[in-house]
Amino acid sequence: MNERYIGELLANEISDDPPPGFEPLPTGTGFNVYFGPIYGKLVDGKLRLGMRIGRRHINPHDTCHGGVLASFADMQVYVSQQQEPSLRYVLMPTINMSIDYISPAILGDWLESSSTLLRATKMTLFQQTVATAGDRLVFRSSSIYRISGHKAPSGSTLGDLFPNA
């Protein structure tokens, strides 16, 4: 793939156009900058994440690449940070994640997730997520995160955007 193709792809990207109430979330640097943006919205005191499926997210079959969906599932650590205020600024690497792909997400879909913190121990968090595009179930995932005890880099945690959530 050459630089010209990448430039054309990005120049023709569709707008994210998030639904009302969704705000961009800080995602840090590197891969996350090119992957996102990811948006968040508090609904009944719980964080919901969302993203628009753009041209940069689709595979040769014109559906969202499974790796993109897995990356979005991994971003659900923000939800654990919102549900456990003591973890707002803590680095929590992923120990394990499984994902069931149920239906495709397509170009232009608004992908939105609802996550539940199942259990928190001293060292780990267990969480499940369901993601939809409209009324279509796209994936279900289960994740385990390690509570590292180390502060996360500035600008990379939920506490930076929703400090009062």
C-alpha positions in Angstrom: 0.0 0.0 0.0 1.5 3.4 -0.9 1.2 6.8 0.7 -0.9 8.1 -2.0 -3.6 5.4 -1.5 -3.6 6.1 2.3 -4.0 9.8 1.7 -6.9 9.2 -0.7 -8.5 6.9 1.8 -8.3 9.4 4.6 -9.4 12.3 2.3 -12.5 10.4 1.4 -13.3 9.2 4.9 -16.9 9.7 6.1 -17.8 11.9 9.0 -18.0 10.4 12.5 -21.2 12.4 13.2 -21.8 10.9 16.7 -25.3 10.9 18.1 -26.2 13.7 20.6 -24.5 13.5 23.9 -21.5 11.5 22.8 -18.1 13.1 23.5 -14.7 12.1 22.2 -12.7 10.0 24.7 -9.0 10.3 25.2 -7.3 7.3 23.8 -3.6 8.1 24.2 -1.1 7.9 21.3 0.0 5.5 18.6 -2.4 3.0 17.2 -5.4 4.4 19.1 -5.0 7.8 17.3 -5.5 6.1 13.9 -8.1 3.6 15.1 -10.6 6.1 16.6 -12.0 8.3 17.6 -14.0 6.6 20.3 -16.9 8.4 21.9 -18.5 8.1 25.3 -21.9 9.1 26.8 -23.2 8.6 30.3 -26.7 7.0 30.2 -28.4 6.5 33.5 -25.0 6.9 35.2 -23.3 4.2 33.1 -20.8 4.8 30.3 -21.7 3.7 26.8 -19.0 3.8 24.1 -19.5 4.4 20.4 -17.7 4.8 17.1 -18.6 5.3 13.4 -17.5 2.6 11.1 -15.5 4.4 8.4 -13.6 3.5 5.3 -10.5 2.9 7.3 -12.3 0.2 9.3 -13.6 -2.0 6.5 -12.1 -5.1 4.9 -12.2 -6.3 1.3 -15.7 -7.6 1.9 -17.0 -4.1 2.7 -17.7 -5.0 6.3 -15.9 -3.9 9.4 -12.7 -5.8 10.0 -12.8 -8.2 12.9 -9.6 -6.7 14.3 -11.3 -3.3 14.5 -14.2 -4.8 16.4 -11.8 -6.6 18.8 -10.0 -3.3 19.4 -13.2 -1.6 20.1 -14.1 -4.4 22.5 -10.7 -3.9 24.3 -11.5 -0.2 24.7 -14.3 -1.2 27.1 -11.8 -0.9 29.9 -13.1 2.7 30.1 -16.4 1.3 31.4 -14.6 -0.5 34.2 -12.8 2.7 35.1 -16.2 4.6 35.2 -17.8 1.9 37.4 -14.9 1.7 39.8 -13.9 5.3 40.7 -10.7 4.2 42.4 -9.5 2.9 39.0 -10.1 6.1 37.0 -6.4 6.8 36.4 -5.0 3.2 36.8 -3.2 1.4 34.0 -5.2 -1.9 33.3 -3.7 -4.1 30.6 -5.8 -6.8 29.1 -5.1 -10.3 30.3 -7.6 -12.1 28.2 -10.4 -11.3 25.8 -12.8 -13.4 23.8 -15.2 -12.2 21.2 -18.2 -13.7 19.4 -18.9 -12.0 16.1 -22.7 -12.2 15.6 -23.4 -10.0 12.6 -21.4 -7.6 10.4 -21.0 -3.9 11.0 -20.9 -2.1 7.7 -19.6 1.3 6.4 -21.5 4.1 8.1 -22.9 2.1 11.0 -22.8 3.7 14.5 -21.4 1.0 16.7 -22.4 1.3 20.3 -21.6 -0.8 23.3 -23.0 -1.6 26.7 -20.7 -3.2 29.2 -21.1 -4.8 32.6 -18.5 -5.1 35.3 -19.1 -8.7 36.5 -16.5 -8.9 39.3 -13.6 -6.9 40.6 -10.9 -8.5 42.8 -7.7 -6.9 44.2 -5.8 -7.7 41.0 -8.4 -8.3 38.2 -11.6 -7.0 36.6 -14.0 -9.3 34.7 -16.3 -7.6 32.2 -18.7 -8.4 29.5 -19.8 -6.3 26.5 -22.5 -6.3 23.9 -22.2 -4.1 20.9 -25.0 -3.1 18.5 -25.5 -1.2 15.3 -29.0 0.1 15.5 -31.1 -2.9 16.7 -28.6 -5.4 15.2 -26.4 -7.3 17.7 -22.8 -7.1 16.2 -20.6 -8.8 18.9 -20.4 -10.1 22.5 -17.1 -10.1 24.3 -15.7 -11.1 27.7 -12.6 -9.4 29.0 -10.3 -9.7 32.0 -8.1 -6.7 32.9 -5.2 -6.6 35.3 -5.2 -3.9 37.9 -1.5 -2.9 37.6 -1.3 -0.4 40.5 0.5 2.0 38.1 -0.9 5.3 37.0 -1.8 5.3 33.3 -0.3 7.9 31.0 -1.9 11.3 31.1 -4.8 11.7 28.6 -5.4 7.9 28.3 -8.0 7.2 30.9 -11.6 7.9 31.5 -10.9 10.1 34.4 -9.4 12.7 32.1 -12.7 13.2 30.2 -15.4 12.3 32.8 -13.7 13.3 36.1 -17.1 13.7 37.9 -18.8 10.6 36.5 
